[in-house]
Amino acid sequence: MPSISTPAVLPIVLLLASNVFMTVAWYGHLKFKSVPLVVVLLVSWGIAFVEYCLAVPANRWGSAVYSAAQLKTIQEVSTLLVFAGFSAVYLKEPIAWNHGVGFALIAAGAFFIFHKW
């Protein structure tokens, strides 16, 4: 079993973690609509800073193993996985069948990015 610190796994772990912060920064405030927008912006920027501190090294180190297109695909698939969980658990917005179909089509696209022809 590969270790988290292996060159192929570490970027994926960092991108998943960065997406948690990104999703919280972008959507976490939706439960706090009475908070002034300027406060939301400042808090979101602080959270996004942590996201960047994870995403930038993930892409730097990941470029030794993955192409830029593969890294972007990992990022997008991570975004969907994290957002789906966040939406269902935190925002209490269920994932409908059409969301599942859309996510499956994106996963099919990821297959083509990673498949060697």
C-alpha positions as CSV (number, residue, x, y, z in Angstrom):
1,M,0.0,0.0,0.0
2,P,1.5,3.4,-1.0
3,S,2.4,5.8,1.8
4,I,0.8,9.3,2.0
5,S,4.2,10.7,1.4
6,T,4.8,8.9,-1.9
7,P,5.2,11.3,-4.8
8,A,2.0,10.0,-6.5
9,V,-0.2,10.2,-3.4
10,L,0.9,13.3,-1.6
11,P,-0.4,15.7,-4.2
12,I,-3.8,14.0,-4.2
13,V,-4.0,14.3,-0.4
14,L,-3.0,17.9,-0.5
15,L,-5.5,18.7,-3.2
16,L,-8.3,17.1,-1.3
17,A,-7.3,19.0,1.8
18,S,-7.1,22.3,-0.1
19,N,-10.5,21.7,-1.5
20,V,-12.0,21.4,2.0
21,F,-10.7,24.9,2.8
22,M,-11.8,26.2,-0.6
23,T,-15.3,24.9,-0.2
24,V,-15.6,26.3,3.3
25,A,-14.2,29.7,2.1
26,W,-16.7,29.8,-0.9
27,Y,-19.8,28.3,0.6
28,G,-19.5,28.1,4.4
29,H,-20.8,31.6,4.8
30,L,-24.2,30.7,3.3
31,K,-25.4,29.7,6.7
32,F,-24.5,33.2,8.1
33,K,-26.3,35.5,5.7
34,S,-26.7,38.1,8.5
35,V,-22.9,38.6,8.7
36,P,-21.8,41.7,6.7
37,L,-20.3,40.9,3.3
38,V,-17.0,42.6,4.1
39,V,-16.6,40.3,7.2
40,V,-17.4,37.3,5.0
41,L,-14.8,38.4,2.4
42,L,-12.1,38.9,5.0
43,V,-12.7,35.5,6.7
44,S,-13.0,33.8,3.3
45,W,-9.6,35.3,2.2
46,G,-8.0,34.0,5.4
47,I,-9.4,30.5,4.7
48,A,-8.4,30.7,1.1
49,F,-4.8,31.5,2.1
50,V,-4.7,28.1,3.8
51,E,-6.1,26.5,0.6
52,Y,-3.4,28.1,-1.4
53,C,-0.7,26.9,1.0
54,L,-1.9,23.4,0.3
55,A,-2.7,23.6,-3.4
56,V,0.5,25.3,-4.6
57,P,2.8,22.7,-3.1
58,A,0.5,19.9,-4.3
59,N,0.8,21.2,-7.9
60,R,4.6,21.9,-7.6
61,W,5.3,18.4,-6.2
62,G,2.7,16.7,-8.3
63,S,4.2,18.0,-11.5
64,A,7.0,15.5,-11.0
65,V,4.5,12.7,-11.4
66,Y,1.5,14.1,-13.2
67,S,1.0,16.3,-16.2
68,A,-0.7,19.7,-15.7
69,A,-3.9,18.3,-17.3
70,Q,-3.9,15.4,-14.9
71,L,-3.3,17.7,-11.9
72,K,-6.2,19.9,-13.0
73,T,-8.4,16.8,-13.3
74,I,-7.5,15.7,-9.8
75,Q,-8.3,19.2,-8.6
76,E,-11.7,19.2,-10.3
77,V,-12.7,15.7,-9.2
78,S,-11.6,16.5,-5.6
79,T,-13.7,19.7,-5.8
80,L,-16.8,17.7,-6.7
81,L,-16.2,15.1,-4.1
82,V,-15.6,17.6,-1.3
83,F,-18.5,19.8,-2.5
84,A,-20.9,16.9,-2.7
85,G,-20.2,15.9,0.9
86,F,-20.2,19.5,2.1
87,S,-23.5,20.3,0.4
88,A,-25.2,17.2,1.8
89,V,-23.8,17.4,5.4
90,Y,-23.3,21.1,6.1
91,L,-25.8,22.8,3.8
92,K,-28.3,20.0,4.1
93,E,-28.9,20.1,0.3
94,P,-29.3,16.6,-1.0
95,I,-27.5,15.3,-4.1
96,A,-30.1,14.6,-6.7
97,W,-29.9,12.0,-9.5
98,N,-29.0,14.6,-12.1
99,H,-26.1,15.7,-9.9
100,G,-24.9,12.1,-9.8
101,V,-25.2,11.9,-13.6
102,G,-23.2,15.1,-14.1
103,F,-20.5,13.9,-11.7
104,A,-20.4,10.6,-13.5
105,L,-19.8,12.3,-16.8
106,I,-17.0,14.4,-15.3
107,A,-15.5,11.1,-13.9
108,A,-15.7,9.7,-17.4
109,G,-13.8,12.8,-18.6
110,A,-11.2,12.1,-16.0
111,F,-10.8,8.6,-17.3
112,F,-9.8,10.0,-20.7
113,I,-7.3,12.4,-19.2
114,F,-5.5,9.6,-17.3
115,H,-5.9,6.8,-20.0
116,K,-2.8,6.2,-22.1
117,W,-3.7,5.9,-25.8
